[in-house]
């Protein structure tokens, strides 16, 4: 794990082995509900001082138990939040990182210039929490006035220790103010002047130190209208990140009353799994309107914002690297696309969240030396497809219409419409109902007559071609106006009229091809390997990699 900028978190695993069972010892494999298990879960933070100095080492011990035993299978999470509400660290433990007595330990090395103030530490397992806090005070560099009394590190004599908080609070306030950039009318006019021949106006946020973790930009709402009237975009940037607001969003912001405040926080991403490597730090973005004493968060935009994140690790395969965002509802990192250009990842979003760049290298045993192995691995890295419950990919198995629609929805990052179902044979509780509805809304699927979609039917090659080309057109790809004369397959007479142009266009683009005998086999069932290849080529043609 790379050094954090607020704190350096080094996971110290206990030298306690997982329990070993004798061959003749029966294991209790009975299932326990989450509700029953949660009733027995106990979490405790057992060692944490109330105060530390900049540069100190913090040793933390905690316990996660299920009754009197260690709690496994719940992935306890540790978070640290500063007094401004910024989450500066998140860590999670797997079963092999928890001792047999439920004990876990962390060693935290505070940076020499860590921001002063109060930090709240929360250990959570399922719904159970343990919360403690500590305060970081300024390290003056002077010798300890009472080295013989380590429990009194710096208060000195004379009973005057209570006054020590005052300069710390002042120092912390100044530290926070160093992270704020206020753009006035004069400064914006200068930026507009400098951007005369550019597509966007550039605003560089103040960089107080190389280890800076937070930035804020404040600007009167009306000033966004000044940029919008020039027909330009607005780019805010600093060390490791940039946000570019299109003209449409500037217009919306200019209609607000008060001040617009953009906040950016940098932190270390959580530990990845065995297949994942984080290529960047985590950046969390927020924007709010400040009108007097009223703060109103803006949770979504009318258009998409362009985000750039600088990479700090070497990329092995650009196609397997993507931006991911943290879904607060599911508590999971989800695929968000993006393109690597130079040493940064560029992607677009219509909302703010926490983002980071990850590269995955997922392989399947039954794909070794398979002709579609590369395509399968690229899509698995982007979490667009996954393996079967047995851990295999099963490339020659067929694909249902619901399964391929779900793959397309994930690849295109379509927004799901919950509790809506257009098709009579797709119930709202059907596993792919949201993805099917989203694809229908964007014109990627149409279904059969009489409001039927037939989600569990095997998809044919010609149906797959139509859906793929509809997706290509939805994302702005040029669909050729081709006809029957442009289809050269020997079995062209087997192609349905509705699929003819899609097959001709897909073939010309190289997304779909026939076999060695120039047969397209339009009515045959598509395999999982073929579906993965079509999706990979589609993303490539759309410029995703």
TIMAR-367982 format. One line per field, with one value per residue (C-alpha): residue number from 1; x, y, z. Coordinates in Angstrom, 1 decimal. Layout:
<atoms>
seq: (NUM/...)
u: (X/...)
v: (Y/...)
w: (Z/...)
</atoms>
This chain:
<atoms>
seq: (1/2/3/4/5/6/7/8/9/10/11/12/13/14/15/16/17/18/19/20/21/22/23/24/25/26/27/28/29/30/31/32/33/34/35/36/37/38/39/40/41/42/43/44/45/46/47/48/49/50/51/52/53/54/55/56/57/58/59/60/61/62/63/64/65/66/67/68/69/70/71/72/73/74/75/76/77/78/79/80/81/82/83/84/85/86/87/88/89/90/91/92/93/94/95/96/97/98/99/100/101/102/103/104/105/106/107/108/109/110/111/112/113/114/115/116/117/118/119/120/121/122/123/124/125/126/127/128/129/130/131/132/133/134/135/136/137/138/139/140/141/142/143/144/145/146/147/148/149/150/151/152/153/154/155/156/157/158/159/160/161/162/163/164/165/166/167/168/169/170/171/172/173/174/175/176/177/178/179/180/181/182/183/184/185/186/187/188/189/190/191/192/193/194/195/196/197/198/199/200/201/202/203/204/205/206/207/208/209/210/211/212/213/214/215/216/217/218/219/220/221/222/223/224/225/226/227/228/229/230/231/232/233/234/235/236/237/238/239/240/241/242/243/244/245/246/247/248/249/250/251/252/253/254/255/256/257/258/259/260/261/262/263/264/265/266/267/268/269/270/271/272/273/274/275/276/277/278/279/280/281/282/283/284/285/286/287/288/289/290/291/292/293/294/295/296/297/298/299/300/301/302/303/304/305/306/307/308/309/310/311/312/313/314/315/316/317/318/319/320/321/322/323/324/325/326/327/328/329/330/331/332/333/334/335/336/337/338/339/340/341/342/343/344/345/346/347/348/349/350/351/352/353/354/355/356/357/358/359/360/361/362/363/364/365/366/367/368/369/370/371/372/373/374/375/376/377/378/379/380/381/382/383/384/385/386/387/388/389/390/391/392/393/394/395/396/397/398/399/400/401/402/403/404/405/406/407/408/409/410/411/412/413/414/415/416/417/418/419/420/421/422/423/424/425/426/427/428/429/430/431/432/433/434/435/436/437/438/439/440/441/442/443/444/445/446/447/448/449/450/451/452/453/454/455/456/457/458/459/460/461/462/463/464/465/466/467/468/469/470/471/472/473/474/475/476/477/478/479/480/481/482/483/484/485/486/487/488/489/490/491/492/493/494/495/496/497/498/499/500/501/502/503/504/505/506/507/508/509/510/511/512/513/514/515/516/517/518/519/520/521/522/523/524/525/526/527/528/529/530/531/532/533/534/535/536/537/538/539/540/541/542/543/544/545)
u: (0.0/1.3/1.8/-1.3/-0.9/-2.7/-1.6/0.5/-1.5/0.5/-1.6/0.1/-1.2/-1.0/1.1/-1.8/-2.7/-6.2/-7.8/-6.7/-9.2/-8.3/-9.3/-11.9/-13.3/-16.7/-17.2/-20.5/-21.6/-25.1/-26.3/-26.9/-29.0/-27.4/-29.9/-28.9/-25.2/-25.5/-27.0/-23.8/-21.3/-19.2/-16.6/-14.2/-11.3/-9.1/-6.0/-6.0/-4.5/-6.5/-3.8/-0.9/1.7/2.5/4.9/3.9/3.2/-0.2/-0.7/-4.2/-5.7/-9.2/-11.4/-14.2/-16.0/-19.0/-20.0/-16.8/-15.1/-13.5/-16.0/-15.3/-17.0/-18.1/-15.2/-14.9/-14.1/-12.1/-12.6/-11.0/-12.8/-11.3/-13.2/-14.3/-16.1/-13.6/-12.9/-9.1/-8.8/-10.8/-9.5/-11.1/-10.0/-10.5/-10.8/-7.1/-6.2/-8.2/-6.7/-8.4/-9.3/-10.8/-7.8/-6.7/-3.9/-2.9/0.2/-0.4/2.5/1.2/2.8/5.0/2.6/-0.6/-3.6/-4.2/-7.4/-9.8/-10.0/-12.8/-12.0/-14.9/-14.7/-17.8/-18.8/-22.2/-24.4/-22.2/-19.8/-17.1/-16.1/-13.2/-11.4/-8.0/-6.6/-3.4/-1.5/1.4/4.9/7.0/10.3/11.3/12.6/9.9/9.7/9.0/10.7/10.2/6.5/5.4/1.7/2.3/3.9/4.2/2.0/5.0/4.6/2.7/-0.7/-0.9/-1.5/-5.1/-4.1/-2.3/-5.5/-5.7/-2.6/-3.5/-7.0/-5.5/-2.9/-5.6/-7.8/-4.9/-4.1/-7.7/-7.8/-4.7/-6.8/-9.4/-9.3/-11.7/-12.2/-13.2/-14.6/-11.2/-9.5/-12.1/-11.7/-8.0/-8.6/-11.1/-8.5/-5.9/-8.3/-9.2/-8.1/-8.8/-11.9/-12.0/-11.1/-8.5/-8.6/-5.7/-6.6/-4.1/-1.6/-0.6/1.8/2.9/1.0/-2.3/-5.3/-8.2/-9.1/-12.0/-13.0/-15.5/-17.0/-20.1/-22.8/-23.2/-19.5/-20.2/-22.6/-19.7/-17.8/-21.0/-21.6/-18.2/-19.2/-16.4/-16.0/-14.5/-11.6/-10.6/-7.4/-4.6/-2.1/-3.4/-6.9/-9.0/-12.8/-14.1/-17.6/-19.3/-21.1/-24.5/-23.7/-22.2/-25.6/-27.4/-24.9/-25.2/-28.9/-28.3/-28.3/-25.2/-21.8/-20.8/-18.3/-16.5/-14.6/-12.1/-10.5/-7.6/-7.0/-5.7/-8.1/-9.1/-7.3/-8.1/-8.7/-6.2/-7.0/-7.0/-4.3/-5.2/-3.4/-4.3/-5.3/-8.9/-10.6/-13.9/-15.8/-18.6/-20.4/-22.8/-24.6/-23.9/-26.7/-26.3/-26.4/-28.0/-25.9/-27.5/-25.7/-25.9/-26.2/-26.4/-25.9/-27.9/-24.9/-21.7/-18.6/-15.2/-12.9/-9.2/-7.2/-3.5/-2.0/0.7/1.3/2.4/-0.4/0.1/-2.8/-4.8/-7.8/-8.0/-7.7/-10.9/-12.3/-14.4/-16.8/-18.0/-21.7/-22.9/-26.0/-24.4/-21.1/-19.2/-16.9/-18.5/-17.1/-17.2/-15.3/-12.7/-9.8/-6.1/-4.2/-0.6/-0.4/-4.0/-7.4/-10.2/-13.9/-17.3/-19.9/-23.3/-22.8/-20.0/-18.8/-15.5/-13.5/-10.3/-8.6/-8.1/-6.6/-7.9/-6.4/-9.0/-8.4/-10.5/-9.1/-11.3/-10.2/-6.5/-5.5/-9.1/-9.6/-11.8/-9.6/-8.3/-11.8/-13.1/-10.3/-10.8/-14.5/-13.9/-11.4/-14.1/-16.6/-18.9/-19.0/-18.2/-17.7/-20.2/-20.8/-18.3/-15.5/-15.3/-16.4/-18.0/-17.3/-19.4/-22.6/-25.4/-26.5/-30.1/-31.5/-31.6/-27.9/-26.7/-28.9/-27.3/-23.8/-24.6/-26.1/-23.0/-20.7/-22.6/-23.2/-26.9/-28.8/-31.3/-35.0/-36.2/-39.8/-40.6/-41.3/-42.5/-42.6/-45.4/-43.1/-40.5/-41.7/-40.3/-38.5/-36.8/-33.1/-32.4/-35.5/-33.7/-31.1/-33.8/-35.8/-32.8/-31.8/-35.4/-35.5/-32.4/-33.6/-31.1/-33.7/-37.3/-38.7/-41.3/-44.9/-47.6/-45.2/-43.1/-39.3/-38.7/-35.8/-35.0/-34.8/-31.4/-30.2/-29.5/-26.5/-28.7/-30.4/-27.0/-25.9/-29.0/-28.6/-24.8/-25.4/-28.2/-25.7/-23.1/-25.6/-26.7/-23.1/-22.7/-21.1/-21.9/-24.2/-23.8/-26.9/-26.3/-28.7/-29.1/-26.5/-23.8/-24.3/-21.9/-22.5/-23.4/-26.4/-27.6/-31.1/-31.4/-31.1/-34.3/-35.2/-35.1/-31.5/-30.1/-28.7/-27.3/-25.5/-24.1/-22.9/-21.5/-19.6/-18.1/-17.0/-15.5/-17.6/-19.2/-17.8/-18.8/-17.0/-14.4/-17.1/-18.5/-21.6/-23.0/-25.4/-27.9/-30.4/-27.9/-27.6/-24.8/-22.2/-20.7/-17.4/-19.0/-20.9/-17.7/-15.9/-18.7/-18.8/-15.0/-14.8/-17.8/-16.0/-12.9/-14.8/-16.4/-12.9/-13.0/-9.5)
v: (0.0/3.5/6.0/8.0/11.8/12.3/9.1/6.2/3.0/-0.2/-3.3/-5.3/-8.8/-10.8/-13.9/-16.0/-18.9/-19.6/-22.6/-26.0/-28.8/-32.4/-34.7/-36.4/-33.1/-32.2/-28.7/-27.0/-25.9/-24.9/-21.6/-18.6/-15.7/-12.2/-11.1/-13.9/-13.4/-9.7/-10.2/-11.9/-9.5/-7.4/-4.8/-3.0/-0.6/-1.4/0.9/4.5/7.5/10.7/12.9/12.5/14.9/15.4/12.6/10.2/6.5/5.4/1.7/0.5/-2.7/-3.8/-6.9/-8.3/-11.2/-13.4/-14.2/-15.4/-16.4/-14.5/-13.2/-14.3/-13.7/-10.1/-8.1/-5.5/-1.9/0.8/4.5/7.7/11.0/14.4/17.2/18.7/15.5/14.2/10.5/10.3/6.5/3.4/-0.1/-3.6/-6.9/-10.3/-13.5/-14.4/-11.0/-11.6/-13.6/-16.6/-14.3/-11.7/-9.4/-7.0/-4.3/-1.3/0.9/4.4/6.8/10.3/12.6/15.4/17.9/16.1/18.5/19.3/18.6/15.8/12.5/10.0/6.3/3.9/0.2/-1.4/-5.1/-5.5/-3.0/-3.0/-0.1/1.0/4.6/6.4/9.7/11.2/14.7/15.6/18.6/20.5/19.2/22.2/20.3/21.2/18.6/16.9/19.1/16.0/13.0/10.9/11.1/9.8/10.2/14.0/14.6/18.4/20.0/21.1/22.3/25.1/23.7/25.7/22.7/23.7/26.7/24.4/23.9/27.6/27.8/24.3/25.4/28.5/26.5/24.1/27.0/28.5/25.1/24.7/28.2/27.4/24.9/27.4/29.3/32.2/33.5/37.1/39.1/40.5/37.1/35.6/38.4/37.8/34.1/34.9/37.1/34.4/31.9/34.1/31.4/28.4/26.2/26.5/28.9/27.5/28.0/26.5/25.9/27.0/24.3/24.9/21.9/18.9/16.7/18.6/16.4/18.9/21.7/24.1/26.6/29.3/31.6/33.7/31.9/34.9/34.5/31.1/33.0/35.2/32.1/30.6/33.8/33.4/29.9/28.3/25.4/25.9/23.8/23.6/21.7/21.1/18.4/15.1/16.0/18.3/19.0/20.5/21.9/22.1/25.3/23.8/23.2/26.7/28.0/26.0/27.1/30.8/30.6/29.7/32.4/32.8/31.2/27.9/25.8/22.9/20.5/17.9/15.4/13.1/9.9/6.4/3.9/0.7/-2.6/-4.3/-8.0/-10.5/-9.5/-5.7/-3.0/0.6/2.9/6.2/7.8/8.2/11.5/12.5/15.5/17.5/20.8/22.9/26.3/28.6/31.2/32.9/30.3/27.7/25.1/23.0/20.1/19.5/15.8/15.6/17.6/18.3/17.3/15.3/16.7/15.6/14.3/13.6/11.6/11.3/7.8/7.0/3.3/1.8/0.4/-3.2/-3.2/0.0/-2.0/-3.6/-0.2/1.8/4.4/3.1/5.0/4.2/3.5/4.7/2.6/-0.8/0.0/-1.3/0.1/0.0/0.3/3.8/3.5/6.0/6.3/6.5/9.4/9.7/9.5/10.2/8.6/10.7/9.9/11.6/11.7/13.4/13.2/13.6/10.7/9.1/7.9/6.0/4.1/0.3/-2.3/-5.9/-9.1/-11.8/-15.1/-18.3/-21.8/-22.9/-20.0/-20.9/-20.9/-20.2/-17.9/-15.5/-15.4/-11.9/-10.4/-12.3/-11.0/-7.4/-7.5/-9.3/-6.6/-4.0/-6.1/-6.2/-10.0/-12.5/-16.2/-18.9/-20.1/-22.9/-20.4/-21.2/-19.0/-21.7/-20.0/-22.3/-22.0/-20.0/-16.5/-15.4/-12.2/-10.9/-11.8/-10.0/-7.0/-6.8/-7.0/-4.1/-2.0/-2.5/-1.7/1.5/2.3/2.8/4.2/1.7/2.6/0.8/-0.4/0.2/-2.6/-2.0/-5.7/-7.9/-10.9/-9.0/-8.7/-5.8/-8.4/-10.1/-10.1/-8.1/-5.9/-2.6/-3.3/-4.3/-1.2/1.0/-0.5/-0.2/3.5/4.2/2.4/-0.4/-3.2/-3.3/-6.7/-8.6/-7.7/-7.5/-6.2/-9.3/-9.4/-13.1/-12.5/-16.2/-17.1/-17.8/-14.8/-15.5/-14.0/-11.7/-10.4/-9.8/-7.9/-5.6/-4.8/-4.2/-1.7/0.0/0.5/1.8/4.4/5.3/6.2/8.3/5.8/6.2/3.5/2.9/3.0/-0.4/-2.8/-6.3/-5.8/-5.1/-8.5/-11.0/-14.0/-17.3/-17.7/-14.1/-15.4/-16.6/-13.1/-11.5/-8.2/-6.3/-7.4/-6.9/-3.4/-4.1/-7.2/-5.3/-2.4/-4.7/-6.7/-3.6/-2.3/-5.7/-6.2/-9.4/-11.8/-15.0/-18.4/-19.7/-20.7/-17.1/-18.2/-15.7/-18.3/-15.6/-18.0/-19.9/-19.2/-16.9/-18.3/-16.5/-16.3/-14.7/-12.2/-11.2/-10.7/-8.5/-6.4/-5.9/-4.9/-2.6/-0.8/-0.6/1.0/3.5/4.6/3.2/1.8)
w: (0.0/-0.8/1.9/2.8/2.9/6.2/7.7/6.6/7.2/7.5/8.2/10.9/10.8/14.0/13.9/14.9/12.6/11.5/13.4/12.2/12.5/12.9/10.1/12.4/13.7/12.3/11.0/11.7/8.3/9.3/7.9/10.2/9.0/8.9/11.5/13.9/13.3/13.9/17.3/18.4/16.7/19.1/18.1/20.3/19.9/22.9/22.6/21.4/23.1/23.4/21.9/19.5/18.0/14.4/13.3/16.1/15.6/16.6/17.6/17.5/18.7/18.1/18.4/16.2/17.8/17.2/20.7/22.4/19.1/16.3/13.7/10.2/6.9/7.7/6.4/9.2/8.0/9.7/8.7/10.0/9.5/10.3/12.0/8.7/7.8/5.3/5.2/5.2/5.4/4.8/5.4/5.4/6.7/5.2/7.2/7.0/8.5/11.7/14.6/16.2/19.2/16.8/17.3/14.6/14.8/12.8/13.0/11.9/11.3/11.3/8.7/10.0/8.6/9.2/9.6/13.3/15.0/16.0/14.1/14.6/14.3/13.5/13.4/11.9/11.4/9.9/11.9/15.0/15.5/17.9/17.8/19.4/18.7/19.0/18.6/16.7/18.2/16.8/17.2/18.2/17.8/21.4/23.8/26.0/29.1/31.2/29.5/32.7/32.3/28.9/29.9/30.0/26.5/26.3/28.8/30.8/34.4/36.1/35.4/32.1/29.8/29.2/27.1/24.6/22.5/21.5/19.2/17.8/16.8/15.2/13.4/12.2/10.9/9.0/7.6/6.4/4.9/2.9/1.0/-0.1/-3.4/-3.7/-7.3/-7.5/-10.4/-11.1/-11.1/-13.4/-15.9/-15.9/-16.5/-19.3/-20.9/-20.8/-22.3/-25.3/-27.9/-25.8/-25.5/-21.7/-18.9/-16.6/-12.8/-10.9/-7.2/-4.5/-3.6/0.0/0.2/-1.8/0.7/0.4/0.7/0.3/-2.0/-2.1/-4.8/-4.0/-6.6/-6.8/-8.9/-11.2/-12.3/-13.9/-16.2/-17.3/-18.5/-20.0/-22.1/-23.7/-24.9/-23.1/-20.6/-17.1/-16.0/-12.3/-11.5/-9.1/-8.2/-9.6/-10.7/-12.8/-13.3/-16.6/-16.5/-19.9/-20.9/-20.2/-16.5/-16.2/-17.2/-14.5/-11.8/-12.8/-12.0/-8.4/-5.6/-3.5/-3.7/-5.4/-3.5/-5.1/-2.7/-3.6/-1.2/-1.9/0.0/-0.4/-1.9/0.0/-0.4/-3.6/-4.1/-5.5/-9.1/-8.6/-8.5/-7.8/-10.3/-8.6/-5.4/-4.5/-5.2/-3.7/-5.2/-3.7/-4.8/-2.8/-3.0/0.0/0.4/3.7/6.4/4.1/2.4/-0.4/-2.0/-5.7/-6.2/-10.0/-13.1/-16.2/-18.4/-17.9/-16.3/-17.5/-14.8/-15.0/-12.4/-12.5/-12.4/-9.9/-10.8/-14.1/-16.3/-17.6/-20.1/-20.9/-21.8/-18.3/-16.5/-15.8/-13.5/-10.7/-8.4/-4.9/-4.8/-1.4/-1.6/-2.4/-0.6/-3.6/-6.3/-9.7/-13.2/-14.7/-18.0/-19.0/-21.4/-20.4/-22.1/-21.1/-17.4/-16.5/-16.8/-18.4/-17.9/-17.7/-15.0/-14.4/-10.6/-8.0/-5.9/-4.9/-7.9/-8.4/-11.2/-11.0/-13.2/-12.9/-14.3/-14.0/-15.7/-16.0/-16.1/-19.0/-21.2/-21.4/-25.1/-26.1/-29.2/-27.1/-24.0/-24.5/-25.0/-21.9/-19.7/-20.9/-20.0/-16.7/-15.8/-16.4/-14.4/-17.4/-17.4/-14.6/-14.5/-13.6/-10.0/-10.5/-11.2/-14.9/-17.8/-20.0/-23.3/-25.5/-23.4/-24.9/-23.8/-23.0/-24.2/-20.6/-20.1/-23.2/-22.5/-19.0/-20.5/-22.8/-20.0/-17.9/-20.8/-21.6/-17.9/-18.5/-15.6/-14.2/-13.8/-10.7/-10.3/-13.9/-16.4/-20.0/-21.0/-19.8/-19.4/-17.3/-13.7/-11.6/-9.4/-12.3/-11.8/-15.0/-15.0/-14.4/-17.1/-19.6/-18.9/-19.2/-22.6/-23.8/-22.8/-24.8/-27.9/-27.7/-27.5/-28.7/-27.8/-29.7/-30.5/-27.8/-25.2/-24.9/-24.5/-23.9/-21.5/-21.0/-24.7/-26.1/-28.2/-31.8/-33.7/-35.7/-32.6/-31.0/-34.1/-33.9/-30.2/-30.7/-33.5/-31.6/-28.8/-31.2/-32.5/-29.0/-28.1/-31.2/-33.6/-37.3/-38.5/-42.2/-44.5/-46.0/-47.6/-48.9/-51.6/-49.0/-47.3/-48.9/-46.7/-48.4/-46.1/-46.5/-47.4/-43.9/-42.4/-41.2/-42.9/-39.6/-39.0/-42.5/-42.1/-38.6/-39.8/-42.8/-40.6/-37.9/-40.5/-42.2/-38.8/-37.9/-34.8/-36.2/-38.8/-40.4/-40.4/-42.8/-45.3/-45.4/-43.4/-40.9/-39.3/-38.2/-36.6/-34.5/-30.7/-29.8/-27.3/-24.3/-26.1/-29.1/-27.0/-25.1/-28.4/-29.8/-26.7/-26.6/-30.3/-29.8/-26.9/-29.0/-31.9/-29.5/-28.4/-24.9/-25.4)
</atoms>
